[in-house]
Amino acid sequence: MEHRCGSCNRLLAKGEALNLAIKCPRCGAINHLRAVSPIVERRRAPKGTRR
C-alpha cells in the first residue's frame, strides 16, 4: 500500500502501518496514517491433523 501526502500527494511511504505520523519533506504537512482494521494472519494446522 502506498501512503501519500494529503496536501501535495507526494509518496511518503510504502507498506502497512498501524499508527504513524509522517511529516512531508516537500510541503511540511503532518500526515496521520491509521489502519482501518488490524491485519490478522491465520495459522494453518499441520498436515495430517484433524479437528
mmCIF entry with sequence, helices, sheets and N, C-alpha, C, O atoms, coordinates in Angstrom:
data_MODEL
# 
_entry.id   MODEL 
# 
_entity.id                         1 
_entity.type                       polymer 
_entity.pdbx_number_of_molecules   1 
# 
_entity_poly.entity_id                      1 
_entity_poly.type                           'polypeptide(L)' 
_entity_poly.nstd_linkage                   no 
_entity_poly.nstd_monomer                   no 
_entity_poly.pdbx_seq_one_letter_code       MEHRCGSCNRLLAKGEALNLAIKCPRCGAINHLRAVSPIVERRRAPKGTRR 
_entity_poly.pdbx_seq_one_letter_code_can   MEHRCGSCNRLLAKGEALNLAIKCPRCGAINHLRAVSPIVERRRAPKGTRR 
_entity_poly.pdbx_strand_id                 A 
# 
loop_
_entity_poly_seq.entity_id 
_entity_poly_seq.num 
_entity_poly_seq.mon_id 
_entity_poly_seq.hetero 
1 1  MET n 
1 2  GLU n 
1 3  HIS n 
1 4  ARG n 
1 5  CYS n 
1 6  GLY n 
1 7  SER n 
1 8  CYS n 
1 9  ASN n 
1 10 ARG n 
1 11 LEU n 
1 12 LEU n 
1 13 ALA n 
1 14 LYS n 
1 15 GLY n 
1 16 GLU n 
1 17 ALA n 
1 18 LEU n 
1 19 ASN n 
1 20 LEU n 
1 21 ALA n 
1 22 ILE n 
1 23 LYS n 
1 24 CYS n 
1 25 PRO n 
1 26 ARG n 
1 27 CYS n 
1 28 GLY n 
1 29 ALA n 
1 30 ILE n 
1 31 ASN n 
1 32 HIS n 
1 33 LEU n 
1 34 ARG n 
1 35 ALA n 
1 36 VAL n 
1 37 SER n 
1 38 PRO n 
1 39 ILE n 
1 40 VAL n 
1 41 GLU n 
1 42 ARG n 
1 43 ARG n 
1 44 ARG n 
1 45 ALA n 
1 46 PRO n 
1 47 LYS n 
1 48 GLY n 
1 49 THR n 
1 50 ARG n 
1 51 ARG n 
# 
_struct_asym.id          A 
_struct_asym.entity_id   1 
# 
loop_
_struct_sheet.id 
_struct_sheet.type 
_struct_sheet.number_strands 
_struct_sheet.details 
AA1 ? 2 ? 
AA2 ? 2 ? 
# 
loop_
_struct_sheet_order.sheet_id 
_struct_sheet_order.range_id_1 
_struct_sheet_order.range_id_2 
_struct_sheet_order.offset 
_struct_sheet_order.sense 
AA1 1 2 ? anti-parallel 
AA2 1 2 ? anti-parallel 
# 
loop_
_struct_sheet_range.sheet_id 
_struct_sheet_range.id 
_struct_sheet_range.beg_label_comp_id 
_struct_sheet_range.beg_label_asym_id 
_struct_sheet_range.beg_label_seq_id 
_struct_sheet_range.pdbx_beg_PDB_ins_code 
_struct_sheet_range.end_label_comp_id 
_struct_sheet_range.end_label_asym_id 
_struct_sheet_range.end_label_seq_id 
_struct_sheet_range.pdbx_end_PDB_ins_code 
_struct_sheet_range.beg_auth_comp_id 
_struct_sheet_range.beg_auth_asym_id 
_struct_sheet_range.beg_auth_seq_id 
_struct_sheet_range.end_auth_comp_id 
_struct_sheet_range.end_auth_asym_id 
_struct_sheet_range.end_auth_seq_id 
AA1 1 GLU A 2  ? ARG A 4  ? GLU A 2  ARG A 4  
AA1 2 LEU A 11 ? LYS A 14 ? LEU A 11 LYS A 14 
AA2 1 ASN A 19 ? LYS A 23 ? ASN A 19 LYS A 23 
AA2 2 ILE A 30 ? ARG A 34 ? ILE A 30 ARG A 34 
# 
loop_
_atom_site.group_PDB 
_atom_site.id 
_atom_site.type_symbol 
_atom_site.label_atom_id 
_atom_site.label_alt_id 
_atom_site.label_comp_id 
_atom_site.label_asym_id 
_atom_site.label_entity_id 
_atom_site.label_seq_id 
_atom_site.pdbx_PDB_ins_code 
_atom_site.Cartn_x 
_atom_site.Cartn_y 
_atom_site.Cartn_z 
_atom_site.occupancy 
_atom_site.B_iso_or_equiv 
_atom_site.pdbx_formal_charge 
_atom_site.auth_seq_id 
_atom_site.auth_comp_id 
_atom_site.auth_asym_id 
_atom_site.auth_atom_id 
_atom_site.pdbx_PDB_model_num 
ATOM 1   N N  . MET A 1 1  ? 0.843   -1.171  0.000  1.00 0.00 ? 1  MET A N  1 
ATOM 2   C CA . MET A 1 1  ? 0.000   0.000   0.000  1.00 0.00 ? 1  MET A CA 1 
ATOM 3   C C  . MET A 1 1  ? 0.893   1.241   0.000  1.00 0.00 ? 1  MET A C  1 
ATOM 4   O O  . MET A 1 1  ? 1.898   1.284   0.709  1.00 0.00 ? 1  MET A O  1 
ATOM 5   N N  . GLU A 1 2  ? 0.536   2.220   -0.773 1.00 0.00 ? 2  GLU A N  1 
ATOM 6   C CA . GLU A 1 2  ? 1.265   3.485   -0.814 1.00 0.00 ? 2  GLU A CA 1 
ATOM 7   C C  . GLU A 1 2  ? 0.581   4.507   0.089  1.00 0.00 ? 2  GLU A C  1 
ATOM 8   O O  . GLU A 1 2  ? -0.647  4.579   0.139  1.00 0.00 ? 2  GLU A O  1 
ATOM 9   N N  . HIS A 1 3  ? 1.379   5.290   0.795  1.00 0.00 ? 3  HIS A N  1 
ATOM 10  C CA . HIS A 1 3  ? 0.869   6.363   1.644  1.00 0.00 ? 3  HIS A CA 1 
ATOM 11  C C  . HIS A 1 3  ? 1.370   7.679   1.062  1.00 0.00 ? 3  HIS A C  1 
ATOM 12  O O  . HIS A 1 3  ? 2.576   7.902   0.955  1.00 0.00 ? 3  HIS A O  1 
ATOM 13  N N  . ARG A 1 4  ? 0.430   8.551   0.684  1.00 0.00 ? 4  ARG A N  1 
ATOM 14  C CA . ARG A 1 4  ? 0.775   9.823   0.054  1.00 0.00 ? 4  ARG A CA 1 
ATOM 15  C C  . ARG A 1 4  ? 0.346   10.992  0.926  1.00 0.00 ? 4  ARG A C  1 
ATOM 16  O O  . ARG A 1 4  ? -0.575  10.876  1.734  1.00 0.00 ? 4  ARG A O  1 
ATOM 17  N N  . CYS A 1 5  ? 1.022   12.116  0.754  1.00 0.00 ? 5  CYS A N  1 
ATOM 18  C CA . CYS A 1 5  ? 0.700   13.333  1.488  1.00 0.00 ? 5  CYS A CA 1 
ATOM 19  C C  . CYS A 1 5  ? -0.704  13.805  1.097  1.00 0.00 ? 5  CYS A C  1 
ATOM 20  O O  . CYS A 1 5  ? -1.041  13.868  -0.085 1.00 0.00 ? 5  CYS A O  1 
ATOM 21  N N  . GLY A 1 6  ? -1.507  14.131  2.097  1.00 0.00 ? 6  GLY A N  1 
ATOM 22  C CA . GLY A 1 6  ? -2.861  14.602  1.842  1.00 0.00 ? 6  GLY A CA 1 
ATOM 23  C C  . GLY A 1 6  ? -2.897  16.007  1.275  1.00 0.00 ? 6  GLY A C  1 
ATOM 24  O O  . GLY A 1 6  ? -3.928  16.441  0.761  1.00 0.00 ? 6  GLY A O  1 
ATOM 25  N N  . SER A 1 7  ? -1.775  16.733  1.361  1.00 0.00 ? 7  SER A N  1 
ATOM 26  C CA . SER A 1 7  ? -1.719  18.106  0.874  1.00 0.00 ? 7  SER A CA 1 
ATOM 27  C C  . SER A 1 7  ? -1.161  18.200  -0.549 1.00 0.00 ? 7  SER A C  1 
ATOM 28  O O  . SER A 1 7  ? -1.767  18.826  -1.419 1.00 0.00 ? 7  SER A O  1 
ATOM 29  N N  . CYS A 1 8  ? 0.013   17.565  -0.784 1.00 0.00 ? 8  CYS A N  1 
ATOM 30  C CA . CYS A 1 8  ? 0.662   17.710  -2.098 1.00 0.00 ? 8  CYS A CA 1 
ATOM 31  C C  . CYS A 1 8  ? 0.754   16.401  -2.886 1.00 0.00 ? 8  CYS A C  1 
ATOM 32  O O  . CYS A 1 8  ? 1.236   16.403  -4.019 1.00 0.00 ? 8  CYS A O  1 
ATOM 33  N N  . ASN A 1 9  ? 0.299   15.276  -2.303 1.00 0.00 ? 9  ASN A N  1 
ATOM 34  C CA . ASN A 1 9  ? 0.242   13.967  -2.958 1.00 0.00 ? 9  ASN A CA 1 
ATOM 35  C C  . ASN A 1 9  ? 1.611   13.317  -3.175 1.00 0.00 ? 9  ASN A C  1 
ATOM 36  O O  . ASN A 1 9  ? 1.723   12.378  -3.963 1.00 0.00 ? 9  ASN A O  1 
ATOM 37  N N  . ARG A 1 10 ? 2.650   13.797  -2.491 1.00 0.00 ? 10 ARG A N  1 
ATOM 38  C CA . ARG A 1 10 ? 3.965   13.173  -2.616 1.00 0.00 ? 10 ARG A CA 1 
ATOM 39  C C  . ARG A 1 10 ? 3.953   11.807  -1.914 1.00 0.00 ? 10 ARG A C  1 
ATOM 40  O O  . ARG A 1 10 ? 3.340   11.659  -0.857 1.00 0.00 ? 10 ARG A O  1 
ATOM 41  N N  . LEU A 1 11 ? 4.627   10.816  -2.499 1.00 0.00 ? 11 LEU A N  1 
ATOM 42  C CA . LEU A 1 11 ? 4.732   9.495   -1.894 1.00 0.00 ? 11 LEU A CA 1 
ATOM 43  C C  . LEU A 1 11 ? 5.573   9.598   -0.629 1.00 0.00 ? 11 LEU A C  1 
ATOM 44  O O  . LEU A 1 11 ? 6.718   10.050  -0.674 1.00 0.00 ? 11 LEU A O  1 
ATOM 45  N N  . LEU A 1 12 ? 5.000   9.175   0.507  1.00 0.00 ? 12 LEU A N  1 
ATOM 46  C CA . LEU A 1 12 ? 5.689   9.249   1.789  1.00 0.00 ? 12 LEU A CA 1 
ATOM 47  C C  . LEU A 1 12 ? 6.228   7.903   2.242  1.00 0.00 ? 12 LEU A C  1 
ATOM 48  O O  . LEU A 1 12 ? 7.321   7.831   2.805  1.00 0.00 ? 12 LEU A O  1 
ATOM 49  N N  . ALA A 1 13 ? 5.473   6.834   2.003  1.00 0.00 ? 13 ALA A N  1 
ATOM 50  C CA . ALA A 1 13 ? 5.887   5.516   2.462  1.00 0.00 ? 13 ALA A CA 1 
ATOM 51  C C  . ALA A 1 13 ? 5.134   4.444   1.708  1.00 0.00 ? 13 ALA A C  1 
ATOM 52  O O  . ALA A 1 13 ? 4.082   4.693   1.118  1.00 0.00 ? 13 ALA A O  1 
ATOM 53  N N  . LYS A 1 14 ? 5.694   3.239   1.738  1.00 0.00 ? 14 LYS A N  1 
ATOM 54  C CA . LYS A 1 14 ? 5.030   2.061   1.187  1.00 0.00 ? 14 LYS A CA 1 
ATOM 55  C C  . LYS A 1 14 ? 5.008   1.013   2.276  1.00 0.00 ? 14 LYS A C  1 
ATOM 56  O O  . LYS A 1 14 ? 5.977   0.877   3.023  1.00 0.00 ? 14 LYS A O  1 
ATOM 57  N N  . GLY A 1 15 ? 3.915   0.266   2.381  1.00 0.00 ? 15 GLY A N  1 
ATOM 58  C CA . GLY A 1 15 ? 3.805   -0.793  3.371  1.00 0.00 ? 15 GLY A CA 1 
ATOM 59  C C  . GLY A 1 15 ? 2.568   -0.613  4.214  1.00 0.00 ? 15 GLY A C  1 
ATOM 60  O O  . GLY A 1 15 ? 1.740   0.259   3.954  1.00 0.00 ? 15 GLY A O  1 
ATOM 61  N N  . GLU A 1 16 ? 2.451   -1.456  5.238  1.00 0.00 ? 16 GLU A N  1 
ATOM 62  C CA . GLU A 1 16 ? 1.307   -1.421  6.134  1.00 0.00 ? 16 GLU A CA 1 
ATOM 63  C C  . GLU A 1 16 ? 1.711   -0.728  7.431  1.00 0.00 ? 16 GLU A C  1 
ATOM 64  O O  . GLU A 1 16 ? 2.764   -1.026  7.996  1.00 0.00 ? 16 GLU A O  1 
ATOM 65  N N  . ALA A 1 17 ? 0.880   0.190   7.899  1.00 0.00 ? 17 ALA A N  1 
ATOM 66  C CA . ALA A 1 17 ? 1.151   0.912   9.142  1.00 0.00 ? 17 ALA A CA 1 
ATOM 67  C C  . ALA A 1 17 ? -0.070  0.841   10.043 1.00 0.00 ? 17 ALA A C  1 
ATOM 68  O O  . ALA A 1 17 ? -1.202  0.940   9.570  1.00 0.00 ? 17 ALA A O  1 
ATOM 69  N N  . LEU A 1 18 ? 0.152   0.671   11.325 1.00 0.00 ? 18 LEU A N  1 
ATOM 70  C CA . LEU A 1 18 ? -0.962  0.651   12.263 1.00 0.00 ? 18 LEU A CA 1 
ATOM 71  C C  . LEU A 1 18 ? -1.281  2.055   12.765 1.00 0.00 ? 18 LEU A C  1 
ATOM 72  O O  . LEU A 1 18 ? -2.450  2.439   12.809 1.00 0.00 ? 18 LEU A O  1 
ATOM 73  N N  . ASN A 1 19 ? -0.279  2.818   13.138 1.00 0.00 ? 19 ASN A N  1 
ATOM 74  C CA . ASN A 1 19 ? -0.479  4.182   13.606 1.00 0.00 ? 19 ASN A CA 1 
ATOM 75  C C  . ASN A 1 19 ? 0.815   4.933   13.361 1.00 0.00 ? 19 ASN A C  1 
ATOM 76  O O  . ASN A 1 19 ? 1.837   4.613   13.969 1.00 0.00 ? 19 ASN A O  1 
ATOM 77  N N  . LEU A 1 20 ? 0.793   5.919   12.490 1.00 0.00 ? 20 LEU A N  1 
ATOM 78  C CA . LEU A 1 20 ? 2.013   6.561   12.056 1.00 0.00 ? 20 LEU A CA 1 
ATOM 79  C C  . LEU A 1 20 ? 1.760   8.024   11.747 1.00 0.00 ? 20 LEU A C  1 
ATOM 80  O O  . LEU A 1 20 ? 0.712   8.366   11.199 1.00 0.00 ? 20 LEU A O  1 
ATOM 81  N N  . ALA A 1 21 ? 2.702   8.895   12.090 1.00 0.00 ? 21 ALA A N  1 
ATOM 82  C CA . ALA A 1 21 ? 2.643   10.308  11.716 1.00 0.00 ? 21 ALA A CA 1 
ATOM 83  C C  . ALA A 1 21 ? 3.900   10.614  10.911 1.00 0.00 ? 21 ALA A C  1 
ATOM 84  O O  . ALA A 1 21 ? 5.015   10.365  11.369 1.00 0.00 ? 21 ALA A O  1 
ATOM 85  N N  . ILE A 1 22 ? 3.715   11.149  9.720  1.00 0.00 ? 22 ILE A N  1 
ATOM 86  C CA . ILE A 1 22 ? 4.837   11.448  8.830  1.00 0.00 ? 22 ILE A CA 1 
ATOM 87  C C  . ILE A 1 22 ? 4.748   12.908  8.410  1.00 0.00 ? 22 ILE A C  1 
ATOM 88  O O  . ILE A 1 22 ? 3.685   13.386  8.013  1.00 0.00 ? 22 ILE A O  1 
ATOM 89  N N  . LYS A 1 23 ? 5.882   13.618  8.503  1.00 0.00 ? 23 LYS A N  1 
ATOM 90  C CA . LYS A 1 23 ? 5.944   14.999  8.023  1.00 0.00 ? 23 LYS A CA 1 
ATOM 91  C C  . LYS A 1 23 ? 6.452   14.968  6.589  1.00 0.00 ? 23 LYS A C  1 
ATOM 92  O O  . LYS A 1 23 ? 7.509   14.404  6.306  1.00 0.00 ? 23 LYS A O  1 
ATOM 93  N N  . CYS A 1 24 ? 5.694   15.577  5.691  1.00 0.00 ? 24 CYS A N  1 
ATOM 94  C CA . CYS A 1 24 ? 6.074   15.603  4.272  1.00 0.00 ? 24 CYS A CA 1 
ATOM 95  C C  . CYS A 1 24 ? 7.300   16.488  4.090  1.00 0.00 ? 24 CYS A C  1 
ATOM 96  O O  . CYS A 1 24 ? 7.290   17.646  4.507  1.00 0.00 ? 24 CYS A O  1 
ATOM 97  N N  . PRO A 1 25 ? 8.362   15.959  3.471  1.00 0.00 ? 25 PRO A N  1 
ATOM 98  C CA . PRO A 1 25 ? 9.556   16.771  3.255  1.00 0.00 ? 25 PRO A CA 1 
ATOM 99  C C  . PRO A 1 25 ? 9.359   17.872  2.203  1.00 0.00 ? 25 PRO A C  1 
ATOM 100 O O  . PRO A 1 25 ? 10.112  18.844  2.170  1.00 0.00 ? 25 PRO A O  1 
ATOM 101 N N  . ARG A 1 26 ? 8.354   17.715  1.354  1.00 0.00 ? 26 ARG A N  1 
ATOM 102 C CA . ARG A 1 26 ? 8.117   18.715  0.308  1.00 0.00 ? 26 ARG A CA 1 
ATOM 103 C C  . ARG A 1 26 ? 7.348   19.923  0.831  1.00 0.00 ? 26 ARG A C  1 
ATOM 104 O O  . ARG A 1 26 ? 7.793   21.059  0.666  1.00 0.00 ? 26 ARG A O  1 
ATOM 105 N N  . CYS A 1 27 ? 6.187   19.686  1.465  1.00 0.00 ? 27 CYS A N  1 
ATOM 106 C CA . CYS A 1 27 ? 5.332   20.805  1.864  1.00 0.00 ? 27 CYS A CA 1 
ATOM 107 C C  . CYS A 1 27 ? 5.256   21.017  3.378  1.00 0.00 ? 27 CYS A C  1 
ATOM 108 O O  . CYS A 1 27 ? 4.723   22.032  3.826  1.00 0.00 ? 27 CYS A O  1 
ATOM 109 N N  . GLY A 1 28 ? 5.783   20.070  4.179  1.00 0.00 ? 28 GLY A N  1 
ATOM 110 C CA . GLY A 1 28 ? 5.801   20.218  5.623  1.00 0.00 ? 28 GLY A CA 1 
ATOM 111 C C  . GLY A 1 28 ? 4.516   19.814  6.332  1.00 0.00 ? 28 GLY A C  1 
ATOM 112 O O  . GLY A 1 28 ? 4.417   19.970  7.549  1.00 0.00 ? 28 GLY A O  1 
ATOM 113 N N  . ALA A 1 29 ? 3.534   19.301  5.606  1.00 0.00 ? 29 ALA A N  1 
ATOM 114 C CA . ALA A 1 29 ? 2.272   18.880  6.220  1.00 0.00 ? 29 ALA A CA 1 
ATOM 115 C C  . ALA A 1 29 ? 2.491   17.625  7.055  1.00 0.00 ? 29 ALA A C  1 
ATOM 116 O O  . ALA A 1 29 ? 3.254   16.741  6.666  1.00 0.00 ? 29 ALA A O  1 
ATOM 117 N N  . ILE A 1 30 ? 1.817   17.548  8.210  1.00 0.00 ? 30 ILE A N  1 
ATOM 118 C CA . ILE A 1 30 ? 1.864   16.351  9.046  1.00 0.00 ? 30 ILE A CA 1 
ATOM 119 C C  . ILE A 1 30 ? 0.721   15.438  8.618  1.00 0.00 ? 30 ILE A C  1 
ATOM 120 O O  . ILE A 1 30 ? -0.440  15.848  8.605  1.00 0.00 ? 30 ILE A O  1 
ATOM 121 N N  . ASN A 1 31 ? 1.054   14.204  8.269  1.00 0.00 ? 31 ASN A N  1 
ATOM 122 C CA . ASN A 1 31 ? 0.083   13.217  7.805  1.00 0.00 ? 31 ASN A CA 1 
ATOM 123 C C  . ASN A 1 31 ? -0.031  12.120  8.848  1.00 0.00 ? 31 ASN A C  1 
ATOM 124 O O  . ASN A 1 31 ? 0.973   11.514  9.221  1.00 0.00 ? 31 ASN A O  1 
ATOM 125 N N  . HIS A 1 32 ? -1.257  11.852  9.329  1.00 0.00 ? 32 HIS A N  1 
ATOM 126 C CA . HIS A 1 32 ? -1.520  10.794  10.303 1.00 0.00 ? 32 HIS A CA 1 
ATOM 127 C C  . HIS A 1 32 ? -2.135  9.613   9.574  1.00 0.00 ? 32 HIS A C  1 
ATOM 128 O O  . HIS A 1 32 ? -3.182  9.741   8.939  1.00 0.00 ? 32 HIS A O  1 
ATOM 129 N N  . LEU A 1 33 ? -1.478  8.460   9.669  1.00 0.00 ? 33 LEU A N  1 
ATOM 130 C CA . LEU A 1 33 ? -1.942  7.250   8.998  1.00 0.00 ? 33 LEU A CA 1 
ATOM 131 C C  . LEU A 1 33 ? -2.355  6.243   10.052 1.00 0.00 ? 33 LEU A C  1 
ATOM 132 O O  . LEU A 1 33 ? -1.593  5.954   10.975 1.00 0.00 ? 33 LEU A O  1 
ATOM 133 N N  . ARG A 1 34 ? -3.558  5.709   9.918  1.00 0.00 ? 34 ARG A N  1 
ATOM 134 C CA . ARG A 1 34 ? -4.074  4.704   10.848 1.00 0.00 ? 34 ARG A CA 1 
ATOM 135 C C  . ARG A 1 34 ? -4.727  3.587   10.066 1.00 0.00 ? 34 ARG A C  1 
ATOM 136 O O  . ARG A 1 34 ? -5.413  3.831   9.074  1.00 0.00 ? 34 ARG A O  1 
ATOM 137 N N  . ALA A 1 35 ? -4.513  2.364   10.513 1.00 0.00 ? 35 ALA A N  1 
ATOM 138 C CA . ALA A 1 35 ? -5.156  1.216   9.886  1.00 0.00 ? 35 ALA A CA 1 
ATOM 139 C C  . ALA A 1 35 ? -6.643  1.232   10.228 1.00 0.00 ? 35 ALA A C  1 
ATOM 140 O O  . ALA A 1 35 ? -7.019  1.544   11.358 1.00 0.00 ? 35 ALA A O  1 
ATOM 141 N N  . VAL A 1 36 ? -7.480  0.901   9.263  1.00 0.00 ? 36 VAL A N  1 
ATOM 142 C CA . VAL A 1 36 ? -8.911  0.831   9.486  1.00 0.00 ? 36 VAL A CA 1 
ATOM 143 C C  . VAL A 1 36 ? -9.229  -0.388  10.350 1.00 0.00 ? 36 VAL A C  1 
ATOM 144 O O  . VAL A 1 36 ? -10.058 -0.317  11.257 1.00 0.00 ? 36 VAL A O  1 
ATOM 145 N N  . SER A 1 37 ? -8.569  -1.496  10.062 1.00 0.00 ? 37 SER A N  1 
ATOM 146 C CA . SER A 1 37 ? -8.732  -2.700  10.873 1.00 0.00 ? 37 SER A CA 1 
ATOM 147 C C  . SER A 1 37 ? -7.385  -3.419  10.917 1.00 0.00 ? 37 SER A C  1 
ATOM 148 O O  . SER A 1 37 ? -6.615  -3.337  9.960  1.00 0.00 ? 37 SER A O  1 
ATOM 149 N N  . PRO A 1 38 ? -7.090  -4.120  12.007 1.00 0.00 ? 38 PRO A N  1 
ATOM 150 C CA . PRO A 1 38 ? -5.806  -4.808  12.112 1.00 0.00 ? 38 PRO A CA 1 
ATOM 151 C C  . PRO A 1 38 ? -5.708  -5.943  11.107 1.00 0.00 ? 38 PRO A C  1 
ATOM 152 O O  . PRO A 1 38 ? -6.706  -6.573  10.757 1.00 0.00 ? 38 PRO A O  1 
ATOM 153 N N  . ILE A 1 39 ? -4.503  -6.188  10.654 1.00 0.00 ? 39 ILE A N  1 
ATOM 154 C CA . ILE A 1 39 ? -4.253  -7.298  9.732  1.00 0.00 ? 39 ILE A CA 1 
ATOM 155 C C  . ILE A 1 39 ? -4.072  -8.551  10.576 1.00 0.00 ? 39 ILE A C  1 
ATOM 156 O O  . ILE A 1 39 ? -3.184  -8.613  11.426 1.00 0.00 ? 39 ILE A O  1 
ATOM 157 N N  . VAL A 1 40 ? -4.907  -9.533  10.340 1.00 0.00 ? 40 VAL A N  1 
ATOM 158 C CA . VAL A 1 40 ? -4.855  -10.771 11.108 1.00 0.00 ? 40 VAL A CA 1 
ATOM 159 C C  . VAL A 1 40 ? -4.389  -11.885 10.196 1.00 0.00 ? 40 VAL A C  1 
ATOM 160 O O  . VAL A 1 40 ? -4.979  -12.132 9.144  1.00 0.00 ? 40 VAL A O  1 
ATOM 161 N N  . GLU A 1 41 ? -3.326  -12.553 10.609 1.00 0.00 ? 41 GLU A N  1 
ATOM 162 C CA . GLU A 1 41 ? -2.811  -13.672 9.831  1.00 0.00 ? 41 GLU A CA 1 
ATOM 163 C C  . GLU A 1 41 ? -3.261  -14.964 10.492 1.00 0.00 ? 41 GLU A C  1 
ATOM 164 O O  . GLU A 1 41 ? -3.041  -15.169 11.686 1.00 0.00 ? 41 GLU A O  1 
ATOM 165 N N  . ARG A 1 42 ? -3.887  -15.826 9.721  1.00 0.00 ? 42 ARG A N  1 
ATOM 166 C CA . ARG A 1 42 ? -4.389  -17.080 10.273 1.00 0.00 ? 42 ARG A CA 1 
ATOM 167 C C  . ARG A 1 42 ? -3.331  -18.163 10.116 1.00 0.00 ? 42 ARG A C  1 
ATOM 168 O O  . ARG A 1 42 ? -2.666  -18.246 9.084  1.00 0.00 ? 42 ARG A O  1 
ATOM 169 N N  . ARG A 1 43 ? -3.180  -18.985 11.137 1.00 0.00 ? 43 ARG A N  1 
ATOM 170 C CA . ARG A 1 43 ? -2.249  -20.114 11.086 1.00 0.00 ? 43 ARG A CA 1 
ATOM 171 C C  . ARG A 1 43 ? -3.012  -21.361 10.678 1.00 0.00 ? 43 ARG A C  1 
ATOM 172 O O  . ARG A 1 43 ? -4.170  -21.547 11.051 1.00 0.00 ? 43 ARG A O  1 
ATOM 173 N N  . ARG A 1 44 ? -2.355  -22.205 9.913  1.00 0.00 ? 44 ARG A N  1 
ATOM 174 C CA . ARG A 1 44 ? -2.966  -23.448 9.484  1.00 0.00 ? 44 ARG A CA 1 
ATOM 175 C C  . ARG A 1 44 ? -2.422  -24.589 10.331 1.00 0.00 ? 44 ARG A C  1 
ATOM 176 O O  . ARG A 1 44 ? -1.270  -24.574 10.767 1.00 0.00 ? 44 ARG A O  1 
ATOM 177 N N  . ALA A 1 45 ? -3.281  -25.575 10.551 1.00 0.00 ? 45 ALA A N  1 
ATOM 178 C CA . ALA A 1 45 ? -2.862  -26.775 11.290 1.00 0.00 ? 45 ALA A CA 1 
ATOM 179 C C  . ALA A 1 45 ? -1.912  -27.580 10.417 1.00 0.00 ? 45 ALA A C  1 
ATOM 180 O O  . ALA A 1 45 ? -2.063  -27.598 9.196  1.00 0.00 ? 45 ALA A O  1 
ATOM 181 N N  . PRO A 1 46 ? -0.934  -28.248 11.026 1.00 0.00 ? 46 PRO A N  1 
ATOM 182 C CA . PRO A 1 46 ? -0.033  -29.077 10.238 1.00 0.00 ? 46 PRO A CA 1 
ATOM 183 C C  . PRO A 1 46 ? -0.800  -30.180 9.491  1.00 0.00 ? 46 PRO A C  1 
ATOM 184 O O  . PRO A 1 46 ? -1.841  -30.647 9.952  1.00 0.00 ? 46 PRO A O  1 
ATOM 185 N N  . LYS A 1 47 ? -0.270  -30.581 8.344  1.00 0.00 ? 47 LYS A N  1 
ATOM 186 C CA . LYS A 1 47 ? -0.928  -31.633 7.550  1.00 0.00 ? 47 LYS A CA 1 
ATOM 187 C C  . LYS A 1 47 ? -1.048  -32.917 8.351  1.00 0.00 ? 47 LYS A C  1 
ATOM 188 O O  . LYS A 1 47 ? -0.152  -33.275 9.115  1.00 0.00 ? 47 LYS A O  1 
ATOM 189 N N  . GLY A 1 48 ? -2.158  -33.600 8.166  1.00 0.00 ? 48 GLY A N  1 
ATOM 190 C CA . GLY A 1 48 ? -2.375  -34.884 8.827  1.00 0.00 ? 48 GLY A CA 1 
ATOM 191 C C  . GLY A 1 48 ? -3.060  -34.769 10.183 1.00 0.00 ? 48 GLY A C  1 
ATOM 192 O O  . GLY A 1 48 ? -3.303  -35.789 10.827 1.00 0.00 ? 48 GLY A O  1 
ATOM 193 N N  . THR A 1 49 ? -3.376  -33.563 10.632 1.00 0.00 ? 49 THR A N  1 
ATOM 194 C CA . THR A 1 49 ? -4.081  -33.418 11.912 1.00 0.00 ? 49 THR A CA 1 
ATOM 195 C C  . THR A 1 49 ? -5.543  -33.172 11.656 1.00 0.00 ? 49 THR A C  1 
ATOM 196 O O  . THR A 1 49 ? -5.909  -32.563 10.651 1.00 0.00 ? 49 THR A O  1 
ATOM 197 N N  . ARG A 1 50 ? -6.378  -33.634 12.549 1.00 0.00 ? 50 ARG A N  1 
ATOM 198 C CA . ARG A 1 50 ? -7.815  -33.441 12.439 1.00 0.00 ? 50 ARG A CA 1 
ATOM 199 C C  . ARG A 1 50 ? -8.304  -32.602 13.593 1.00 0.00 ? 50 ARG A C  1 
ATOM 200 O O  . ARG A 1 50 ? -7.662  -32.519 14.640 1.00 0.00 ? 50 ARG A O  1 
ATOM 201 N N  . ARG A 1 51 ? -9.433  -31.990 13.391 1.00 0.00 ? 51 ARG A N  1 
ATOM 202 C CA . ARG A 1 51 ? -10.053 -31.190 14.450 1.00 0.00 ? 51 ARG A CA 1 
ATOM 203 C C  . ARG A 1 51 ? -11.019 -32.024 15.214 1.00 0.00 ? 51 ARG A C  1 
ATOM 204 O O  . ARG A 1 51 ? -11.649 -31.537 16.152 1.00 0.00 ? 51 ARG A O  1 
# 
